[in-house]
Amino acid sequence: MVELWYGIVAAMLTAYVVLDGFDLGAGSLHLWVARGDAERRQVLAAIGPYWDANEVWLIATGGALFVAFPGVLASGLSGFYLAIFLVLWCLLLRGIAIEFRGHVEDPMWRAWWDAIFGLASALLAVCFGAALGNLIRGLPLDAHGWFGLAFFTDFSARAPVGILDWYTVAAGGFALASLMLHGALYLTWKTAGPVQERARRAARRLWIAVAIAWPLLTWATFTVNSGIWDRFSARPLAWLTAALALGGLGAAFTGLRGGRELRAFLGSASFLAGMLLTTAVSIFPVMLRALPDAGLSITAFNGSNDPAGLRTALGWWVIGSPLAIGYFVLLFRLHRGKALAAGEREGY
């Protein structure tokens, strides 16, 4: 049951990154690919039906951690207190920027909220990448499972560690580049005209950057956490998910080159999903790795709920998850086709 719930949490977090990732990437890019108010409203029209629904998966993942792994959630929430508030502020600012930009017909007003939207989107991508980097590198857990982090220490990724060091910064930068690629491919699929052309050019450059950075970050990951390689090499499922990531990156390239926009976007989605699932398989059962004493780590087993609670939660998850998946299928079906910028006073 513990293994099943670990897989459920990993799948839900992957769904969040893939779904909210395209609108985070589009938001990070929109000042680059959209020139003028009409084109920026076209970008907002492309992500408008989805952005708030996509964030539900983040809330749902938190709920799944609460019912299945309360020890992990309690320790993580207290230890990452500052980082979590930064994420919340960025989420709030994204929503405010989208809604407020159309309230006043003034170029300076709209430019301000467009800049806020782009900055908040980029910061979220970096924060999520750095957070995953912290989990992979390790945290200063004590004997009771609690930890506190300075903003940074000596930037070395060795104990004593802080939130930022060379590895977590690299992970944050790679996350931003990957989500920007995902967003660029989404805009290539969902928009037309100059926005689509600029998004396509951006996607080509970002694909090269991601293709170069991926093996470098993989090497860095094995350097800061050598145990990941041992588990990765011994688990066939990790090889399958890594192949999914590699195939997805290849599909994104061939889709871009052949003008097959949906294939390129789905390839990017597969790349993100494959990377995250490979990480989840390779670190299992550790969920919060302790530094320098790995024996203090919080695992899926010592941080989980009791079996009765897991069975009860599974019953509710079996009911709720098909409804959520069905909603997203309907949402994408209702809004299929190219996105058109709304007229003045018609929202985004």
N, C-alpha and C positions, 0 to 999 in steps of 0.2 A: 504493500500500500504506500509506503514511503517513496519507493522508486517511482510509482505511478504519479504521485503528486509532484515529485521533482520534475518529471516529464511535462506535467500539465503547466507548472509555473514557467518552465523554460519555453514551452510552446506559446503561452500567452504573452510573455515578454518579447518573444520573437515577432508575434503578430503586431504588437505595439510598434516595434522598431520599423517593421516593413511598412505598416500603414501610416503611422504618424511621420515616419521618416521622409516620405515623399513631400509632405507639406512643410516639414522643417527645412528640407533641402530647397524647395521652391521659394520659401520665405527668405532663406539665406542668399539666394541668387536673384531675387526679383528686382533689386536695384541695378543689377548688371544686365539682365536680359530684357527688361521693360523700360522704355524711355517715354516719359510723359504719363499723364493721368489715365488716358484710355487704355494704354498697354498694361499699366499696373492693375487696373480694374479687371483686365482680362486674366492676369495671373490669379487675382483673388477669386474670380469666377471659376477658375479651374479647380481651386482647392476649397472653395466656399462650402460646398455641400458635405465635405468630409472632415474638415480639420477638428471640429469639436467632437464629432463621433469617434474619430481615431483616438482621442485622448482618453476615451472610456476604457480602452485596453490597459492603460497605465493604472487607472483606478482599480480595474478588475484584477490586475496582477498583484497590487497591494492587498486587495481583499483575499486573494488566494494565499499569499504569504501569511496573512493574519490567521486564517483557519488551519493552514497546513504546517507552517513553520514559524510559530509565534516567537520562538527564541531568536531566530535569525532577524525577524522584523524588529523586535525590541532593541537588540544590540545595534543594528544598522541605523535605525532612526535616531538613536541618541548619539552615536558616533559621528554620523554625517549630518549633524544638526544644521550647521552653517550651509553646507552644500544643498541640503534639501530646501532650505528657505530661498536660496538663490534660484533653484529650479522652479519653485512655486511663483516667485516674482516674475520669472521669464514667461511662464505659462500665462499668468495674469496679463502681462504686458502685450503678449501676442494677441490675446482675445480683445483687449481694450483697443489696440491699434487697428485691428480689422474693423471693429464696430465704429470707432470714433472718427476715422479718417473721412467718412462721408457726411458727417454732421455739419461741417462748415465748408462752404464752397470758396476756399481760399488756398492758393498754391502753397504758401508757407505752412499752413496748418496740415495739409495733406503730406507735404514733404517730411515734416517732423514725424508724423505717425508712420509713414513708410520707412523712415530710418529706424524708428523704434522696433517695428515689426522685423526688419532684417537683422538688427542686432540681437534681439531676443531669440530669434530662430537659430542664429549661429551659436549663441552662448549655450542654448539648450543642447545642441549637438555636441559641443565641446564638453559640457558637464557630464552628459551621459557616457561619452567615451572615456573621460577621465575617471568616472565612477567605476566603470568596468575594469579599467586599468588598476585601480586601487584594490578591487576584489581579487584580481589575478596576482598582483604583486604581494599582497598580504597586509594585514592590519595589526596594530599593537594590542592585541587582546590580552586581558589579564585572566586570572584564574576563575573569575566570575562571569566571563564572557563580555565584559565591557571594554570600551576603548575611547580614546580621545585623540584627535589629530590636530597638529599645528597646520597652518596653511602651507608651509614648506619648512624643511630643515636644511640639509646640505645638498639637496637635489641629486642624491646618489642612488636612490631606490634600495638602499640598505638601512637596516634599523640604526637609529630611530628614524622613522619615516614620517612624512607629512602628506597632505592631500596632493601637492604638486611635487613632481620630480621629473627627471628626463623621460622616464617610461610613461608615466600617466599623462604628461603633456603630449608625448608622441601619440598615445592612444586617443587623446582628445582631438588632436589634429587629423588623425586618420579617420575618426568618426565623422568629423565635419566634411572632409573630402568625399567620403563614401556616401553620406546623405545628400550632399550637393549633387553628386553624380546621379543619385536616385531621383532627386527633384528635377534635375535637368532632363532626364529621360522621360519623366512623367509629363513635364511641360511640352516636350517634343511630341508626345502622344496626344495630349489633350488640347493643344492650342494650334493656331495657324498664323500665317503671316510673319511679320518681323520677329515677334516673340518666339515663334517656333524655330526660326533660323538661328537666332542668337542662342537659344537653349541647345540646339543641336551642336553648334560650335563649342559651347561651353562643355557639353557632355563629352565631346571628343578629347578635349584637353584634360578634363577631370578623369576620364578613363585611363589615360596614360599615367597620370599621377597616382591613381589608386593601384594600378597594375605594378608600378614600381615600388610603392610604399608597402603593399601587402606582405611580400616575402621579407622585407626588412623588419616590419613590426612582428612578424611571426618569429623571426630569429631573436628579436629582443625579448619576446614573451618567453621563449625557452631559456633565455639567459637569466631572467629574473625569477622564473619558477620552473626549475628543471624537471620537477615531478610531472608537469603537464606532458612532456614528451614521452615519458615512460608509460603513462596511461593512454595517451593518444595512440602510440604504436602498438599497444596490446589490445585495443578495442576496435573491432571491425566496424561498428556503427560510426565511430569517429572518422574512419576513412571514407565511409559513404557520405557523411555530411560534408566532409572536405571536398569530395568530388562534386557535390551539389554546388558548393561555392565556386569551384573552379569552372564548372560547366556554365554556371550563371554568368560569370564574368566573360566567358567566351561568347555566350548568347547575346550579351549586351553589345559586344564588339561587332558581331556579325549582323545584328539587328540595326545598329547605327550605320554600318557600311552599306547594307542592302536596302536601307529605307524602310525597314520593317519595325515600325515604332513600338507596337505592342510587344513584339518579341524582345526588343531591347529593354523595355521597362520590366517585363517579367524576368528577364535575365538578371537585372539588377536586384529585384526582389529575392530571387534564388540565391544570389551572391550574399546578400545580407543575412538571409535565413541560414544558409550553410555555415557562414562564419560563426554566428551566435550559437547554433546547435552544436557545432564542433567544440566550441569552448565549453558549453554545458556538459557535454559527454566527457570531455577530457579532465574537467576539474571534479566531477562527481566522485565521492559524496561530499567533498568539502564545499561549503557555501560561504563561509567567512574564514579565510586562511589567516592563521596567527603568525606573526613575526616577533621575535626570532624563534620562538618555541612552537613548532607546528603541532605539538601535542595539545595545545590549548584551542585549536581550531574548532569552530562550530560547524558540524556536518549536518547532512539531511537527517541523520538518525538521532543525534543528541539535541537537535534543535526543533524537532517535529512535535506535532500534537499527538495525543494518544490515539491508538487504533480506532476506537469508537468514534472519536471526533472526526477522524479522516474519512471514515465510512459515511458518516452523516453528511459531511461537506461534499463528498463525491455525488451523493444523491441529488443535491441541489445543483451542482455543477452540470450534471448530465441533463438537467431540465433547462438551465439558463444558457449554456453555451450554444446549442443549436439555434435558439432564438436570436442571439447576438450575431451568429454567422449568417443566418437568414436575412437579418436586417441589412448587413453589409452587402450581401448579394443583391438584394432589392435596390439598395442605394446606388450601387454602381450601374445597375441595369436602367434605373430611372434617369440617370444623368450620363448615359453613354453618348458618344459623339464629341465633337469639338466644343470647347467652352467659348462663349461669346461674352464680351464685356457688357455689363448692365448699363443702361442709360442713367443719366443724372436723376437723382431722387428715387432710384430703384434699388438701393442697397448696393452690394458688390456683385 
